Amino acid sequence: MKYILLIVCAALFFTSCEKAGDAAATGNSNTAGKGGSLARFTIVGDYLYAVDNVMLHVYDIHDPATTSIVNSVPLGFGVETIYPYKDKLFIGSRDGMYIYSITTPSSPVLLGEAKHTRSCDPVVANDSVAFVSLMGNQPCGPAEDGIYTYNIKNILTPVQIHLNKIPTPNGIGLQDSILYVCQKTNGMSIYNVKNPAAPVLRNKITGKTFEDVICYDNILVCYISTGLALYDVSVPSAPVELSLVNN
């Protein structure tokens, strides 16, 4: 039953620069929801946050029968992804990463930003570090392929501390000190990022085209070109395949 629930949820979670689908996440008033790094909308507590190309829209969903939009915040141009962590939203655009506070859930406030060369921009984060996946090919832009790591201890001024140059990075997932990096036809790389300025490659899974990933307790839900692949990650750096669901 748990796997069925994950599959249903995952079907709502994924999108990318090439795909038109959206992504959702669930949570409560004290914790952020789960979602893929390529998500365009997410739920935190009683609010749903959605990004279009230029705006962040806030919806009050505490009573589904009376759901309403309560705020729209201008973001700029080329907004692509949204990732929740605790009382913050990390928003990826084609020219940078933006960090918003949702301490007041209905009124997101910009805390900090990090600009980069125009590119597609999935992002995941924890209390001190943000990882941004940049794929520098058209239509995304000219940035260098890789995982860009930012120190966000001072949330007002994110500072880049590392660039891991790898081909075709796409969706990314972070669980504790393990970073999962989808690389399309190049598979999925698994890094230990206990020292975020010096990630260590621990494993690589090949044979599938990996687009995005969600870390859900000890289950890794991967969006692949043919559907979904679910892995047991009780040992985080050594995923064991549980099932495949073809579209």
C-alpha positions as CSV (number, residue, x, y, z in Angstrom):
1,M,0.0,0.0,0.0
2,K,2.9,2.4,0.8
3,Y,4.4,1.9,-2.6
4,I,1.0,2.5,-4.3
5,L,0.7,5.7,-2.4
6,L,4.2,6.8,-3.4
7,I,3.4,6.0,-7.1
8,V,0.2,8.1,-7.0
9,C,2.0,11.0,-5.3
10,A,5.0,10.8,-7.6
11,A,2.8,11.0,-10.6
12,L,1.9,14.5,-9.4
13,F,5.5,15.5,-8.4
14,F,7.5,15.8,-11.6
15,T,8.3,18.3,-14.3
16,S,11.4,19.6,-16.1
17,C,12.6,22.2,-18.7
18,E,11.2,19.9,-21.4
19,K,8.0,18.6,-19.7
20,A,4.7,20.4,-19.3
21,G,3.6,18.5,-16.1
22,D,3.6,20.0,-12.6
23,A,4.7,18.7,-9.3
24,A,3.1,18.7,-5.8
25,A,4.3,18.2,-2.3
26,T,2.5,17.7,1.0
27,G,3.3,18.8,4.5
28,N,1.9,20.4,7.7
29,S,2.3,23.7,9.4
30,N,5.6,22.8,10.9
31,T,7.4,20.9,8.2
32,A,8.0,21.4,4.5
33,G,6.5,19.1,1.9
34,K,8.3,16.5,-0.2
35,G,8.8,17.3,-3.9
36,G,11.2,16.8,-6.7
37,S,13.8,19.4,-7.5
38,L,12.0,20.1,-10.8
39,A,8.6,20.9,-9.1
40,R,6.6,23.9,-10.1
41,F,4.2,23.8,-7.1
42,T,4.4,22.6,-3.6
43,I,2.2,22.4,-0.4
44,V,3.4,23.6,3.0
45,G,0.8,23.4,5.8
46,D,-2.4,25.1,4.7
47,Y,-0.9,26.8,1.7
48,L,-0.1,25.9,-1.9
49,Y,2.8,27.8,-3.6
50,A,3.0,27.7,-7.4
51,V,5.4,29.4,-9.8
52,D,4.8,30.3,-13.4
53,N,7.3,32.1,-15.6
54,V,7.4,35.3,-13.6
55,M,5.2,35.0,-10.5
56,L,4.9,33.1,-7.2
57,H,1.2,32.5,-6.5
58,V,0.0,31.7,-2.9
59,Y,-3.3,29.7,-2.4
60,D,-5.1,29.1,0.9
61,I,-6.2,25.5,0.9
62,H,-7.1,24.9,4.5
63,D,-10.7,24.3,3.3
64,P,-10.6,22.7,-0.1
65,A,-14.2,23.8,-0.8
66,T,-13.2,27.4,-0.4
67,T,-9.7,27.4,-1.9
68,S,-8.6,30.9,-2.9
69,I,-5.6,32.8,-4.1
70,V,-4.3,35.1,-1.4
71,N,-1.1,36.6,-2.9
72,S,1.0,36.8,-6.0
73,V,4.6,37.9,-5.7
74,P,6.6,39.1,-8.8
75,L,9.8,37.0,-9.2
76,G,11.4,38.1,-12.4
77,F,11.8,36.2,-15.7
78,G,12.3,32.5,-16.5
79,V,11.2,31.0,-13.2
80,E,11.2,27.2,-13.3
81,T,11.3,25.4,-10.0
82,I,10.3,25.6,-6.4
83,Y,11.6,23.6,-3.4
84,P,10.4,23.9,0.2
85,Y,12.6,23.5,3.3
86,K,11.2,24.3,6.7
87,D,10.0,28.0,6.6
88,K,11.7,28.8,3.3
89,L,11.1,28.4,-0.4
90,F,14.1,27.9,-2.8
91,I,13.1,29.1,-6.2
92,G,15.2,28.3,-9.3
93,S,15.1,30.5,-12.4
94,R,17.2,30.6,-15.5
95,D,19.4,33.4,-14.1
96,G,19.6,32.5,-10.4
97,M,18.4,31.0,-7.2
98,Y,16.0,33.0,-4.9
99,I,15.3,32.3,-1.3
100,Y,12.0,33.3,0.2
101,S,10.8,33.2,3.8
102,I,7.3,31.8,4.5
103,T,7.4,32.6,8.2
104,T,4.2,34.4,7.4
105,P,2.8,31.7,5.0
106,S,0.5,34.0,3.0
107,S,3.2,36.6,2.4
108,P,6.5,35.2,1.1
109,V,9.5,37.6,1.6
110,L,12.7,37.6,-0.4
111,L,15.7,36.8,1.9
112,G,18.6,36.3,-0.6
113,E,19.6,35.4,-4.1
114,A,22.5,34.0,-6.1
115,K,22.9,34.9,-9.7
116,H,24.4,32.7,-12.4
117,T,24.8,32.4,-16.1
118,R,21.5,31.7,-17.8
119,S,20.6,28.0,-17.4
120,C,18.0,25.5,-16.2
121,D,18.0,25.5,-12.4
122,P,16.7,22.7,-10.2
123,V,17.6,23.3,-6.5
124,V,17.6,21.4,-3.2
125,A,18.7,22.7,0.2
126,N,19.1,22.1,3.9
127,D,19.9,24.4,6.9
128,S,23.3,25.5,5.6
129,V,23.8,24.4,2.0
130,A,22.0,24.7,-1.3
131,F,22.8,22.5,-4.3
132,V,21.8,23.8,-7.8
133,S,21.9,21.7,-10.9
134,L,22.8,23.7,-14.0
135,M,22.6,22.1,-17.5
136,G,24.1,24.5,-20.0
137,N,22.5,23.5,-23.3
138,Q,19.8,25.1,-25.3
139,P,17.1,26.1,-24.5
140,C,18.4,26.5,-21.0
141,G,21.4,28.7,-21.8
142,P,25.2,28.8,-21.9
143,A,26.1,27.9,-18.3
144,E,28.7,25.1,-17.6
145,D,27.2,21.7,-16.8
146,G,27.5,20.8,-13.1
147,I,26.3,20.9,-9.5
148,Y,26.8,24.3,-8.0
149,T,27.1,24.3,-4.2
150,Y,26.2,27.4,-2.1
151,N,26.8,28.2,1.5
152,I,23.5,29.6,2.8
153,K,24.4,30.0,6.5
154,N,24.0,33.7,5.9
155,I,20.7,33.4,4.1
156,L,20.9,37.0,2.8
157,T,24.1,36.4,0.8
158,P,24.5,32.9,-0.6
159,V,28.1,32.1,-1.5
160,Q,29.3,29.6,-4.1
161,I,31.7,27.2,-2.5
162,H,32.1,24.4,-5.1
163,L,31.4,23.4,-8.7
164,N,31.2,19.7,-9.5
165,K,31.5,19.5,-13.3
166,I,29.4,16.6,-14.5
167,P,27.6,16.0,-17.8
168,T,23.8,16.5,-18.2
169,P,22.8,17.1,-14.5
170,N,19.1,17.4,-14.2
171,G,16.8,16.6,-11.1
172,I,18.5,16.3,-7.7
173,G,17.6,14.9,-4.3
174,L,19.1,15.4,-0.9
175,Q,18.8,13.2,2.1
176,D,21.0,13.8,5.1
177,S,24.6,13.8,3.7
178,I,23.7,12.0,0.4
179,L,23.0,13.8,-2.8
180,Y,21.3,12.0,-5.7
181,V,22.0,13.5,-9.1
182,C,20.0,12.5,-12.2
183,Q,22.0,12.7,-15.4
184,K,19.4,11.6,-18.0
185,T,21.1,9.0,-20.3
186,N,24.2,9.2,-18.1
187,G,22.4,7.6,-15.2
188,M,22.2,8.7,-11.6
189,S,25.3,9.6,-9.5
190,I,25.3,9.3,-5.7
191,Y,27.5,11.6,-3.7
192,N,28.5,11.9,-0.1
193,V,28.3,15.6,0.6
194,K,29.1,15.6,4.3
195,N,31.8,18.1,3.3
196,P,29.7,20.0,0.7
197,A,32.8,21.7,-0.7
198,A,34.3,18.4,-1.5
199,P,31.6,15.9,-2.6
200,V,32.7,12.2,-3.0
201,L,31.2,10.0,-5.6
202,R,29.9,6.8,-3.8
203,N,27.9,5.0,-6.5
204,K,26.4,5.4,-9.9
205,I,23.3,3.7,-11.4
206,T,23.2,3.2,-15.2
207,G,20.8,1.6,-17.7
208,K,18.0,4.1,-17.3
209,T,17.3,7.7,-18.3
210,F,17.0,9.5,-14.9
211,E,15.0,12.8,-14.9
212,D,14.2,13.6,-11.3
213,V,14.1,12.1,-7.8
214,I,12.3,12.3,-4.5
215,C,13.8,11.2,-1.2
216,Y,10.9,9.7,0.8
217,D,12.1,8.2,4.1
218,N,14.0,5.1,3.0
219,I,12.5,5.0,-0.4
220,L,13.9,6.8,-3.5
221,V,11.3,7.6,-6.1
222,C,12.9,8.2,-9.5
223,Y,11.2,9.7,-12.5
224,I,12.7,8.0,-15.5
225,S,12.0,8.3,-19.3
226,T,9.8,5.2,-19.2
227,G,7.9,5.8,-16.0
228,L,9.0,5.4,-12.3
229,A,11.7,3.4,-10.6
230,L,11.5,2.9,-6.8
231,Y,14.6,2.0,-4.7
232,D,15.2,1.0,-1.1
233,V,17.8,3.3,0.3
234,S,18.1,1.9,3.8
235,V,21.8,2.1,2.9
236,P,21.6,5.6,1.2
237,S,24.6,5.1,-1.1
238,A,23.6,1.7,-2.2
239,P,20.0,1.8,-3.7
240,V,18.3,-1.5,-4.2
241,E,15.6,-1.6,-6.9
242,L,12.2,-2.4,-5.6
243,S,9.9,-1.9,-8.6
244,L,9.5,-0.4,-12.1
245,V,6.3,1.2,-13.3
246,N,6.1,1.9,-17.0
247,N,4.0,4.7,-18.4
